[in-house]
Amino acid sequence: MGAFYGVILSVFLGIVLMCKVFGTWIFKEKPKSGLPDGSMGHFPLVGETLGFLKPHKSNSLGFFLQDHCSRYGNVFRSHLFGSPTVVSCDLELNTFILQNEETLFRSSYPKPVHDILGKLSMMLVSGNLHKKLRSVALSFINASKSSPGFLSYVDTFSLSFIHSWTSLSTPLHFFKEAKKLTFYLMLKNLLSIEPDDPIAENILEEFLTFMKGFVSLPVYIPGNAYSKAVKARRRISSTLKDAIKKREKMMKNARGDFLDELVQRDSLNDEEKVSVLLDLLLAGYETTSGLMALVVYFLAKAPSALQKLREEHQSLRKTKQDGEPLNWEDYRKMEFTSHVISEALRCGNLVKFVHRKALKDVKFREYTIPAGWQVLPIILATHLDPNLHQCPLEFNPWRWTDPTTNRKVTPFGGGVRICPGAELGKLETAFFLHHFLLNFRWKIKEEDAPMSCPYLDFKGDLLLELEQIK
């Protein structure tokens, strides 16, 4: 869900132009006792935001973090997103921040994120409201993992989706296709909408328009990307609200999906129900598709890992009857698959950082984080820290045979805001890989790489040349 950060880049580009008109201004603040070393930048409000947001390969720190960590250490101060900020590339401090949500720190994202995600998004709300919405999302995730029907659908739909690629005469835009796959899976599980239902394509088109608004200037001008995204979100919300109302009228003919459960939640009003649905659709669209793309990308460059993975899935397939779908027990047997997925998350970094704010003066080691300051735990930095991981830039799934590795990697955040759908995303990726590995060999057609923009992106959509395995 990191795509919305690109919005901020456009905003600050405009601010920089204003600053140049009024002349260069050096941000000066007398350092408070205990503050980390650092630089606050040369422009009011902008600070160092432009450098921080400059796109770079997601399996690297990027120039900004490399430069600042070498000059000031793994914890430094800056001025980002219009606020004085403590930036942490330190695993211990990151863990401390994430584990002290609501007591010492609170989620605090920039206003454009609120404007486009909606005030009730689970990422943005805090306290009892966050707990209430999160519990609803968790009930959906846990029910999905334990539902043989849903797991069977993930398996069969993934296989049919992959089979549609066998007749392609041109390279496959894999990242784009992965987004379609994961989005249709979520629509089916949430709303019982089949991929061939006309409303499915309509919602997907609206969602694509909505996502483009994340990377546009957040100024409402009729016809621009931001205004289209705001309108698309309204239409999506209206569609979801209509689905809720229709289901309420036909509860005697329950379908057994998440919507059935949601409409019976008297503790939620209609706007909260719509927000939960939208959050889950967004997570399924953005996060799981990104994970699939990262795994496919890194495996293309790691033949020994690919061979080991293919052997695991060939062995698993021998235990299944022809046409028999995968199930939860099969997933639990995919030990090396789990290592591959975890390593792709560590190397590729779906999420670069998260936004927090100090609720009071916080002491940590020799540092003091003042109340009201923004705090940015840089998840990417700890994943690529040579002090934590041997040869951190190397894609090496075997490192996960050491159980201590798990404590050094936090791809889905931590504390009370750890991503509730992490396990479901891994499961969908594993089922997809099973069929992809057994049906195709692939290589990257054009030079491409996962990019932190700071949301995860592949500029060329990860173009693949496929060879069908006969």
Secondary structure, DSSP 8 states (H G I E B T S, - for coil): -GGGHHHHHHHHHHHHHHHHHH----------TT---B---SSTTTTTHHHHH--EETTS-HHHHHHHHHHH-SEEEEEETTEEEEEE--HHHHHHHHHTBTTTEEE---HHHHHHH-TT-TTT--HHHHHHHHHHHHHHHHHHHT-HHHHHHHHHHHHHHHHTTTT-SS-EEHHHHHHHHHHHHHHHHHH---TTSHHHHHHHHHHHHHHHGGGS-----TTSHHHHHHHHHHHHHHHHHHHHHHHHHTGGG---SHHHHHHT-TTS-HHHHHHHHHHHHHHIIIIIHHHHHHHHHHHHT-HHHHHHHHHHHHHHHHTS-TT----HHHHHH-HHHHHHHHHHHHHH-S--B--EEESS-EEETTEEE-TT-EEEEBHHHHHT-TTTSSSTTS--GGGGGSGGGGGG--TT--GGGS-TTHHHHHHHHHHHHHHHHHHEEEEESS---EEESSSEEETT--EEEEEE--
